Structure formats: structure tokens, C-alpha cells
């Protein structure tokens, strides 16, 4: 459900700033449907991939003992995962609704945006894992 509100904001912002042109209510609803679907799917994918690299890091670089090595390692992996997912998302979106200002500039923008989002998600997941682990003790 949060994806719906995020997409409402993104579509409205992009329309009023001139990044996209919405030709009518049907075009708006189609963008909302695709945007919400993509957000939900890629959100689940981000969490799944993050958990897949956090688990081995817990084994090889446990917190807090290996904190100095763990933080840069996790940041680099999060940025790379975010950039890849942002790029795939951009190619997928461009296939459905081609970007008017070109694919390349949007790949860079979206890779950066998803990388930052992924860093935030990784920090959130680490906090939840840390809380659960310490709650069990």
C-alpha cells in the first residue's frame, strides 16, 4: 500500500516538473498501476538480495567484532546492488513508457536513487536483525 502513495507523489511530481506528460486519466492510471507494481516487485527483490548478502556477512564479518571492515563492505555491496536494480528497473520502465529525455540519463539518475534507497533499506534490515538477535538473548 505505501507503494501506491509513493507512486502518486512521483507521478504527480514528474508531471508538474515536466519530466513526463500525462495525456489523461487513463494514462495516469496506467502509470500508477505499472509504477506501483514495479515498486512492489523491486522492493521485495531489494529486501531479498539484501538479506542474501547480510547473512554471509554475519558469518564472516560479525558485528560488533569486525565493524571497521563490515561497514565499508556492506556500503559497497549495497550501492552495487542498488545500481544494478535501478538499471534493470529503468530498462523495464523504458520498455513500457520510453523516456523523453533519453535512456542513458535516466539510468544514471535511477541507479543513484535506488542505490541510496538500498543503503537505507540495508541499514533498516541490519537494525531489525540486530534488535531481534539481542531480544532473544
C-alpha positions as CSV (number, residue, x, y, z in Angstrom):
1,X,0.0,0.0,0.0
2,X,2.8,2.5,0.6
3,X,3.9,2.0,-3.0
4,X,0.6,3.5,-4.1
5,X,1.2,6.7,-2.2
6,X,4.8,6.9,-3.3
7,X,3.8,6.4,-6.9
8,X,1.1,9.1,-6.6
9,X,3.7,11.5,-5.4
10,X,6.3,10.5,-8.0
11,X,3.9,10.7,-11.0
12,X,2.4,14.0,-9.9
13,X,5.9,15.5,-9.2
14,X,7.2,14.2,-12.6
15,X,4.2,15.6,-14.4
16,X,4.3,19.1,-12.9
17,X,8.1,19.4,-13.3
18,X,7.8,18.4,-17.0
19,X,9.7,15.1,-16.7
20,X,6.7,13.2,-18.0
21,X,3.5,14.2,-19.9
22,X,0.2,12.7,-18.7
23,X,-2.3,12.8,-21.5
24,X,-5.4,12.0,-19.5
25,X,-6.8,10.0,-16.6
26,X,-6.3,6.6,-18.4
27,X,-2.6,7.4,-18.9
28,X,-2.3,8.4,-15.3
29,X,-4.0,5.2,-14.1
30,X,-1.8,3.0,-16.3
31,X,1.3,4.8,-15.0
32,X,0.0,4.3,-11.4
33,X,-0.6,0.6,-12.0
34,X,2.7,-0.1,-13.6
35,X,4.6,2.1,-11.1
36,X,3.0,0.5,-8.1
37,X,3.6,-3.0,-9.4
38,X,7.2,-2.3,-10.3
39,X,7.8,-0.7,-6.9
40,X,6.3,-3.6,-5.0
41,X,8.2,-6.2,-7.1
42,X,11.6,-4.4,-7.0
43,X,11.1,-3.6,-3.3
44,X,10.7,-7.3,-2.5
45,X,13.7,-8.0,-4.7
46,X,15.8,-5.4,-2.9
47,X,15.0,-6.9,0.5
48,X,15.6,-10.5,-0.7
49,X,19.0,-9.6,-2.2
50,X,20.0,-7.6,0.9
51,X,19.2,-10.5,3.2
52,X,21.2,-12.8,0.9
53,X,24.3,-10.7,1.4
54,X,23.7,-9.8,5.0
55,X,23.6,-13.4,6.1
56,X,27.1,-14.4,4.9
57,X,28.5,-11.1,6.2
58,X,27.1,-12.1,9.7
59,X,29.2,-15.2,9.5
60,X,32.4,-13.8,8.0
61,X,32.3,-10.3,9.5
62,X,30.2,-10.5,12.7
63,X,29.1,-7.3,14.5
64,X,30.5,-5.6,16.5
65,X,33.8,-7.5,16.4
66,X,34.5,-6.7,12.7
67,X,32.6,-3.4,12.4
68,X,35.5,-1.5,10.8
69,X,35.7,-3.9,7.9
70,X,31.9,-4.7,7.7
71,X,30.7,-1.2,7.2
72,X,32.6,-0.3,4.0
73,X,32.0,-3.8,2.7
74,X,28.3,-3.5,3.2
75,X,28.1,0.0,1.8
76,X,29.9,-1.0,-1.4
77,X,27.7,-4.1,-1.9
78,X,24.5,-2.1,-1.2
79,X,25.5,0.6,-3.7
80,X,26.3,-2.0,-6.4
81,X,23.1,-4.0,-5.8
82,X,21.1,-0.7,-5.9
83,X,22.8,0.4,-9.1
84,X,22.1,-2.9,-10.8
85,X,18.4,-3.0,-9.7
86,X,18.0,0.7,-10.6
87,X,19.4,0.0,-14.1
88,X,17.2,-3.1,-14.6
89,X,14.2,-1.1,-13.4
90,X,15.0,1.8,-15.8
91,X,15.3,-0.6,-18.8
92,X,12.0,-2.2,-17.8
93,X,10.2,1.2,-17.4
94,X,11.7,2.5,-20.7
95,X,10.3,-0.5,-22.5
96,X,6.8,0.3,-21.3
97,X,7.0,4.1,-21.3
98,X,10.1,5.4,-23.2
99,X,11.8,8.3,-21.5
100,X,11.5,11.5,-23.5
101,X,14.9,12.8,-22.3
102,X,16.8,9.6,-23.2
103,X,17.5,6.3,-21.5
104,X,21.2,7.0,-20.5
105,X,20.5,10.0,-18.3
106,X,17.7,8.1,-16.6
107,X,19.8,5.0,-16.0
108,X,22.3,7.2,-14.1
109,X,19.6,9.0,-12.1
110,X,17.7,5.9,-11.2
111,X,20.8,3.9,-10.4
112,X,21.8,6.6,-7.9
113,X,18.3,6.9,-6.4
114,X,18.0,3.1,-5.9
115,X,21.5,2.9,-4.5
116,X,20.6,5.4,-1.8
117,X,17.3,3.7,-1.2
118,X,19.1,0.4,-0.9
119,X,21.5,1.8,1.6
120,X,18.6,2.9,3.8
121,X,16.9,-0.5,3.4
122,X,20.1,-2.3,4.3
123,X,20.5,-0.1,7.5
124,X,16.9,-0.9,8.4
125,X,17.3,-4.6,7.9
126,X,20.5,-4.6,9.9
127,X,18.7,-2.7,12.7
128,X,15.8,-5.2,12.7
129,X,18.2,-8.2,12.7
130,X,20.3,-6.7,15.5
131,X,17.2,-6.0,17.6
132,X,15.7,-9.5,17.1
133,X,19.1,-11.1,17.9
134,X,19.5,-9.1,21.1
135,X,15.9,-9.5,22.1
136,X,16.3,-13.3,22.0
137,X,19.2,-13.2,24.5
